[in-house]
């Protein structure tokens, strides 16, 4: 039995459901991801982890790994547009919800789902062990390994939910705290570089231009205080790329 077929069977057996038949390879890949997305943080067998890690490592290599050490840094900051799960860096930042367990919506393309899907079920298990059923406050950071991603670590932080309109002073403070908490943690851990996604600007609704201004200003101020950390602003959408280019003057 092929690796992907076996993985799907294990997950279907866990749920007590039959394995879907007649799927194409693309449909099998989607089925596996969806089953992992909805899987609760429960114990997993060594067989599953071995097969999953082999499969996800192959996917990572196929997507192509991007070496962050080769970026052009200006004032300790670089901008890169693309899939953050391809970055070979010390840590990437995940914009997550306050349960810190990842996105349970099958095949949802939020960054939380994408990172968990490509890193492996170990991330949800680790986050569950950290949170123990609790909820994370805005602006903090928790750290897990990167597992099947090229990065060494994932920094999980919860940004403010704005839902459109002008952010309040508290929401501004919370977002700034997300960046500062991650920067300080990276320095505490002795990391060389750290990649931020666009925190809170997706479904959380923080206005993109205001979030960009706050992010760049906070990072510049932190680095100017003496940190040797290299910071990558990772963007995915063209609109975000334009905003960061203008703000960074590149």
Buried (B, 14 or more C-beta within 10 A) or exposed (E): EEBBEBBBEBBBEBEEEEBEEEBEEEEBBBBBBBBBBEBEBEEBEEEBBEBBBEBBBEBBEEBEEBEBEEBEBEEBBBBBBBBBBBBBBBBBBBBBBBBBBBBBEBEBEBBBBBBBBBBBBBBBBBBBEBBEEEEBEBBBBBBBBBBBBBBBBBBBBBBBBBEEEEBEEEBBBBBBBBBBBBBBBBBEBEBEBBBBBBBBBBEBBBBBBBBBEBBBEBBBEBBEEEBEBBBBBBBBEEEBBEBBBEBBEE
